[in-house]
Amino acid sequence: MGKMNVNLCGIELDNPVIPASGTFGFGYEFAELYDINCLGTFSFKGTTKDSRFGNPTPRIAECPNGMINAVGLQNPGVEKVISEELPKLFKVFDKKVMANVSGFAVEDYAYTVERLDSVDQIGWFEVNVSCPNVHGGGMSFGTNPEAAAEVTRAVRKVTNKPIIIKLSPNVTDIVSIAKACEEAGADGISLINTLLGMRIDLRTKKPVIANKMGGFSGPAIFPVAVRMVYQVANAVNIPVVGMGGVSSAEDVIEMMLAGATAVEVGAANLVNPYACRDIINDLPRVMAKYGIENLSDIIGAVK
């Protein structure tokens, strides 16, 4: 069997497969279905300084080869995440976990990261400057290099743990934003978050979701994600975590060839809760099929 381990910002992963934030809850829910310690790690539900109900319903719209969501970062707030959610996770997961953090002001990001920094089992911070379906924050930081860098610098001041900035694809030049984050102290870049999409109900002649627009994800966006991962990985000197429409072991290999050190799986978890486990189990077969002995060797092999 080939070697599947990779090193993400100084922390070793048994394999590169990571469930994406917002599609895997706080992990313990999936632990009722299978042993989640088979995962490389996972990025837990996006956490903000204060609790959020999220956007009004309906929040989901189906699409060919994908879906649109406008959940709006619903979460109990950082204090309850620390006191209630993470203790339940740590009973069933013995690896370092990735904390996904979002905010509506630079100070919000710094506060939330600082509060979570003392949690020993958190290995990385995935700082989300790319959520397309919240107002007054989220994607507004991720569409401007200076704003993304400002968030990065603020978070860098309050933690020594690896910071991975999650970028939005809803921009004309994602490379300049990635480079600005690297210069501001980021240890890694993750991309892509969802594309901005919309569906209209032909009977009511109104948007399907209450927020009108939301994040489009699923297999349809995979080629866009591969292209952006390739562009960013060839422009920065820090690891890239690739995501966007990943649903198979072959997709993981393709993302890594494009330059991803690790690969997140998002919408596929909502279709099949065993998706990440199945992808991990299938990786040895796909590696053998394509003559890959060590996954680390193929990172960024396409030039």
N, C-alpha and C positions, 0 to 999 in steps of 0.2 A: 504493500500500500504506500502511495506517495505521501509526502509530508504536507500537511495542510496548515501548519502553524504560521502565523505572521506576527510582526511586531508593530503595534500601533502606538506611536508617540512614547516609546520606551516601555510599554507594557505588552507582554506576550499573550497572544490569543491562540487557543487550540485550533481555531479555524477562523476564516474571515467573515462568517455570516452573523449579521447583527439585525434583529428586528428593529424597525424604525419607530421613533417616538410617535405616539398617537395611535399606533396599531397594535400595541402589546400591553396596554395598561401599565400597571406597576409590576407586571411579571407573575405575581403569585396566582393570578387568575388562570394563566396558561399552565402553571405548574400542576393544576388539577387534571390536565390532559396528558402531559408527558414530562419527563425530567428535563427541565430547562437548562440544566448544567451542560447539556450537549452544545449549547450556543457558544459562539465566540465571546459575546457579551450581548447586552441589549440596551437600547436608549429608552429610558422610562418616560412616562407621559409628561408632556410639556408643563413645566411648573413656573408659576408666577409668584410675585411677592404676596399678593392677596388672593383670596378665593375668587373664582369666576364661574358663573353659571354657563357662560358661553353665549352663542348667538341664539336667536329665537328659532323655533322649528317651523317647517321642515328644514333639515340641515344636509340631507343627502339627495343626490340625483344620480341615477344610473346613466351610463353612456356606453356606446360600443367600445369594447376593449378598455374599459376604465370606469371611473366614477368621479363625481364632484362632491366635495365635502366642505361645509362651512360650520364646523363644530365651534370654533372660536376659542380654543384653548381652555375648555372647561377643566377645572382642577380645584382641589380643596385649599390651595395656597401652601406656601413653603413650610409654615409651622406644622400644619397637619400632615404634610408629606413626611416630615422628619419624625413626628411623634406617632403617627398611625400607619402610614402606607409602607415606609421602608422597613420597620420592624417585621411586618408580615412577609415582605420579600426576602429578608435575610434568613428567614427560617427555611427557605427552599432554594436559595441561590448562593453558592459559596465562592463566586468569582467577583472581580471588580465589575461595577455597573457604571453605565454612562448616564449622567444627569443632564436632561434636556431643560434648558432655562430660557424663558422669554420675558419680555417686559414692554412697558409703554413709555419709559424714560430711561436714560442711561443709568440713573441712580437705582432704578428697579432691578436692572440686570446685576449691578454690583452688589446690592443688598442680598438678593437671592443666592448668588454664588457664594458670598461670604458666609451665609447661614449654613449652606450645604457643605462648605469646605471641611468642616470638622467631622463629617461622616466618613469614617475610615474606609468603608466599602465602595465609596464613589471613587472611581479611577480617573474619569475624564469628565469635563464639562463640554456638552454640545450646546453652544450658544446660538439660539435661533433668531437670526435677524431677517427671517424670510417668510413669515407666515402671511399668506395673502388674504386671509379672511377675518382679520380683526381690524378695528378702527383705532387710530391714534397711536400706532406702534407697529411692532412686527415688521412687515415688509418695508415700511418706510425707512428703516435703518439699513436694510440690505440692498437698496437700489442706488446708494450713493457711497462712493469710496470713503469720503471723509467721515460720514456718519457711522459706517461699519467699523472704521478704524477707531473712532471714539469709544464705541462700545467695547471693542477689543482691549483698548488701553485701560478702561475702567475695570474690567473684569481681571485683567492681568495683575492689577495692583492688589487684589484681595485673595489671590490663590497662587500656589506654586504647582498645582496639578495641571495636567495638559488641558489646553483650551482648544476646542475644535469649533470653528465658526461655520454655521450652517447657512448657505447662501441661496438666494432666490434666482430662478431661471428667468424671471420676468424683467429682464434688463437687456440692454443692447451690448454691453461689454462686461461680462462676468469676470474676465481675467483681471481687469484693473481693480475690481473690488477685492478679489482674492489676494492680489499682491499687496494692496493697502492693509489688509488684515494681517498678512505675514509680517510686514514691516512694523506693525503695531504690537507684535508679540504673540500672534496666534501660533499654536503648535501644530495645527492641522486645519483642513478645510473639508466640510462635508457638503455634497451637492448631488442632485438638485432637490430642492423642495418642489412642491406642486406648481404646475402652471395655472394661470388664472383662466377659469372657464365659466360657462353659463349654459343652462338649458331653459327652454320656454315650453310651457304646457299649451298645446294647440287648442285644447277645449276652453281653458280659462283665459288664454292669451296673457298669462302672467308668468313670471319666472318660477321655476319649479321649487327653488329654495328661497326661504324668507330673506336671506342676505343678498339675493339677486345673483351674485357671483360667488365663486368659491374655488377651492384648490382641486385641479384636475390631476388625477393620478391613475396608475394602472399601466398595463403593457403598451398602450398607445404612445406613452411618452418616453419609452426606453431609448429609441434612437437619439432623441434630443439629449437625454441624460448622458449617454455614451459620448456624444460630441463634446459636451461641456466638461465632462470629467477629463477627456483627452486634452482639451485646451488648457484647463487649469493645471493639470498635472505636469504639463510641459512648460509652465510659466512660473511655478513656485518650487521651492526647495524643502517643502514640508509635506507630510503625508496627506493624501486625499482619501476620503471615504465616499464611495460612489453609491448612488441610489437613484431610483426613478424607474418604475415599471419592472423591477427585477422579480422574476417568478420561477426561475429554474437554475440548476447548477450550471448550465451552459451560459446563462446570463451573468452569473457570478464570474466565470472565466473571462467573458468578453469585457466586463467592467474592469477587471484586473489588468487585462492586456492594454486597456485604454489608459491605465495609470492609477487605478484604485488600490490602496493597500488593504482595505476592508470594504465590505459591501453590505448596505442596509436593504432590508426587505420590508416594504410597507403594505400597500393595498392587498397584496397576495395573502397576508395574514387574515384579512377580513373576509376573504373568499374561502380560505382553507386554514383553520387554526393550526394545522400541523405543517404548514408550508415550510417554515425554516428548518424544522427537524427533517423533513423529507429532502430538502435541498442539501443539507449536510450529509445525509446518508447516501445521496447520489453523487456527491463530489468525487469520491474515489473512482467510480466508473467512468465519469467524464474525463478525469485526469488521465486515466489509463488509455482511453480512446484517443486522446490527442497527444499522448507521449509526454505528459507533464509529471515530473518526479517531485518537484518542490514548488508549491504555489508562490512562494516568495520570489522565485526566479522569473516569473512571468509579469511581475508588476511593471507596468509601463513598457512592455516589450515592443509595442507598436510605436514606431517613430515617424 
